[in-house]
């Protein structure tokens, strides 16, 4: 049994999961109308996954451009259709991919952010590539900018290996990656949870500011939980999704918020995600649900664009009908609401979707 648990790497996060259960038990119980659910589906969107050809990648992107708008029969409490976070890998750039995603973003179905796979790098080798990717994305109308014209963007690390997080050093190499990302305009990282992957930190079901030595590998292991009245301007925010041990029939499953072709969304999974109660301390009525997927892969796309997608949005509609407002948000909007909570804002979180980081040019158009 111990060997099986260790293979799942529970030892890397079970301690804080226990603390999470205590935090959740102590949190105030909220009824319908008090609790707002902010739902963000963050996609490691890789058209060339598995070594696919550009032609296959185009077919994958076309499937989303054609079928995702059909989900607009579903609406959230603000009357908005499902909004998708396309975290696009800079190393898979092809103009056609970003142009087709721009069609969806322009129509209000989501926003594009940066995803990156890299290996054996240092800051000196990877920083120029990220700058190039940001410029390239911007040419297609993606990515926000601040008042001075600097890029503002969210990030998910490929292979989970943020800040050189693997013991063997593979798939990154950049110890001071969090410092570098912030210096380049990244306001939030949404890589985690990654369990059962070894990169999973002992920070579970939290929104937090990393407080370790940001020049060191795995500095995200240490953090200050986001709370009302406190915010940092010199580092990025870590927004993690649900991670739990949940019932599955007569057994127990690892629920890490990953939507796949073989593990599609279900009403029970949606309930588990919401029940983790991820929030900014002091503002428990705003519940953050960030789940992830690899949606370009055919089997997963079929789930999200077909019956699995309908099941997901039907379950969220049931939550709304039960009295809890549901808000489809992008990573940018989720960050903005979190920062508004830290500033003491309350009420309807949709008032703060553009609180700090403005929409990208496509969305403004």
N, C-alpha and C positions, 0 to 999 in steps of 0.2 A: 504493500500500500504506500509506504513512504517513497519507494522508487517511482511509482506511478505519479504521485503528487509532485515529486521533484521534476519529473519529465514535463509536467505542465507548468513548471516554474512558479508554483504557488508560493514558494518561499520568498520570492522577490516582492510580493505585494499583499500576502495574507495578513500581515500585521496591521497595515493601515486599513485593510478591509474590515478588520475587527473594530478599529476605531470608528470607521464609517458607520457601522451598525449602531454603535453607541450614539454617535452624532444624530443619526436619523431617528432613533428612538426618543431623543430629547427634543427634536424639532417640533414646533407647534403643529397641531393637526389642522389642516385647512380644508374647508368644504368648497363646493361648487360656487363659482363666482369670485372667490378669493384667490384661487390658484390660477395663474396663467402659465401655459405650457409653450415654451419656445422650442420649435423643432427644426433642427438643421441636419440635412443629409449631405455629408461631405464625402465626395467621391474621389478616390485615387484613380482619376480618369485617364486610362492608358490605352489609346487606340492601337498601339503597336505591341501590346502585351503578348508575351510568348514568342517574340521574334517575328511578329506578323509583318507582311508586306504593307507598303503604303496603300495599295489597292484594298487590302482587307481593312486597314484602318479607316479608309474612306467609307467603306460599307458600314462599319461599326458606328461612325459618327452620324452617317445618314439615318441610321435606325433611330437614334435619339432625336435628331432634328425633325424627323417625320412623325414619330410616335409620342414623344413626351408632351407636346401640346394637347394631345387627346385627353390628358389627365386634368384639363382645366375645368371639367365638370365638378371637380372637387374644389372647395373654397374654404379658406380659414376664417377666423372671426373678423378679419379685416376685409374679407371679400377677395383676397388674393389667391391665385392658384399655387400649386406646389412650386417651391423654389429650390433649385438644385445647386450645390456647390461643386463646380467642376475644378478640382485641383489638378491642373494639367502639367504633365512632366516636361520641363523645359528641354530636356534632351530628345524628346520625341516631336519636336516642332515640325510642322508642315503647314503652310499657309491655309490650305483647305480646311484643316481641322479647326483652327481658331476662327476662321470666317463662318463656318457652319455653327459653331457654338455661339458666335456673336449674334446670329439670328435668334437663338433662344433667349439670350440675355436681353436683347433689345425688346423682345416681346414680354419681358417680365418673369421669365422662368428660371432665373438664377444669375450667378456671377462666376467668373473665372478667377482662380487664384493659382499660386505656384506650388507645384510638387516637384521633387527632384530626387533622382537616384544618382549616387556618385560613390566613388571608392578610391582609397589611397591618396586622398587630397590633403592639402593644408589650406589655410585661409588664403594664402597667396595664389594658389592654383584654382580654387573654386569661386572666389569672390568675383573675378572678372566674368566668369561664365554666368553667374546669377545676374550681374548688371546687364549683360547682353540679353538674357531671357526677359528681364523686366522691360527693356526697351522694345523687344520684339512683341511682347504681349500688348504693350501700349499702342503699337502701330495698328493693332486690330480693334482698338477701342476699349480694351480691358485695363483693369487696375485703377485704383483711386489715386488721387494726389492731394497733398496738403496745400495750404494757401501759398506756399513758396514754390509749388510745382514738384515737390519731392514725392516719390512713389510711396504709397501706403498699401500694404498687402499682408495676406495671411499665408501660412505655410504648413505643409505636411511633408515630413521626410520620407523618402523611399526606403523600403525595407526596415522601417521603424528606427533606423540607427541614428537618431538625433544626437548631436554632440558626442559622436564617437562612442555610442552607448553599448556596443557589443564588447564582451570580454576579449574577443579575438581581434577587435579593431577593424573588422571588415565593414564595407559599405558606407564608409564615412572617412575617418582619419582626422577630422577637424575638431580638436578638443574645445576650442573657443567658438564653436559654431553659433551659440546663442548670442554672444556679443556681436558677431559679424552680422547675423540676421537683423538684429535691432538696428545696427548702424546703417543698414541698407534700407530701412523703412518698414521692416516687418513688425507688426503690432501684436500678432498672436500666433501661437503654434497650436495646432489641433492634431498632432500625431497620435496621441494616446487616447484610449488604452491600446496596448499592443499584446496583452496576454493572450495566449501562453508564450509569446515570444520573450526571450531573455531581456530585451530592452525595456520591458515594462518596469516603471519605477514603483517605489513604495509610497505612491501618492494616488489614492483611489477616490473616484467620484468627487473630484474637487476642481474648482477654478482657483488657480494659485499663481503667485509671482515667484519665480525661482530666486532663491536667496543664497545659494551656495556660491563658491568662487566660480564666476561665470567664465573664467578662462580654462576651467578644468572639465575633463570628460564627465558625462553624466551629472552635471551640476543640477539638473532638474530633480535629482533625488531629494533636494532640500528646498522648501518653499514656505511662503507665508500665504495662508489661505485668504482669498479675496474677501473683503468685508466692507461694510458701509463705513465710510470715513477715512479709508486708506487707499491710496493708489500710487504706483510708481511710474515715473516718466522715463527712467533710464534703462528699462528692460522690457522685453515682450511679456505678454500674458499667456499662461498655459491654460487652455480650455480642454478639459478631458471629458470623455463620454462615459456612459454607464458601464460598470464592470461589477459583476456579481456572480454568486452561485445561486442558481434558480432551479426550481423543480421542473422536471420534464418527465411526465408519466409517473412512474414509481421511482425514478432516479433523480440525479442532480446533473445539471449541465453548467458549463462555463458560458455565461452570457457576457460577451464583450462588445455588443453593439454592431457586429459585422453582419451585413446582409450579403448573402451569396446565392448562387443558383440552387445549391443544395440546402440552404438554410434561409428561406425567404422570411419576410416579415409576417407575423401573426398577431392577433389581438393579445395573446398572452405575452409575447415578447414586448409589444408596445407598452403594456401595463408594467412589466418589469423595468423597462427603461425609465418610465415616469416615476415609478415608486422609489427609485434611488434618490430622488429629491435633490439633485445637484443645484446649488444656488449660491449666490453671494451671501456670506454670513450677515445676518441682520435684515435680509430681504427674502425670506423663505417662500413668499408667494409667487416669485418669479422662478419657475423651474426650467432648467436648461437641459435639453435632450439633444446631444450631438452623437449621431451614429454614422457609420462609414460603410463604404462598399468599393468594389472594383467594377464599376458599372459598364465599362466598355466591353468586357468579356461577354460573349454571346449568351451563355447560360444565365449570367446575372442580369444582363440587359433584358432578357426575356421575362425574368421574374419581375424586375422593377417596372417594366413598361407594359406588362400583362397583368395576369391575375394577382401576382404578388404585390404589385404596385397598387392595385385596386383594394386589396386586403389592408395594406398599410394605411391608405388614406381613408378608407371606411372606418378603420379602428380609431384614427384620429378624429374623424367626424363624430364618432360615438362619444369620445371624450368631451368634445365641444357640446354635444347635445346633453351630456350629463351635467353641464353647468360650468365647466372649466374652459375659458377661452383658449383657443389654440392658435398659434401664430407661426406660419411658415417663414423661416428666416434664413439668410445666408450667413456665412462665417462672419462677414463684416458687420451685419446687423446684430448678430449674437454678441460680438465684442462690444459694440456700441451700447447695447442694453446692459451688459455687465458693468461697463464703466459708469453708466448712468446710475446703476444701483450703488456703486461705490461712492458716488457723489451725493447719495441720499435721496435720489429721485424715487418716486413711488407712483402708484396708480396704474395706468394702462402702459405696458412696456412698448407698445407700438409707437408711442409718442417719441421714442428715443432711438428709432432704427438708424438715424443718421446723426446721432448725438456728437460724435467726434470725427469719425472718418466718413467723408461724403461718398455718394455713389460714384461708380466709375462712369466715364463718359457715355458708354452705351446706355446705361440705366437712366442717366439724366436726359438723354435724347428721347 
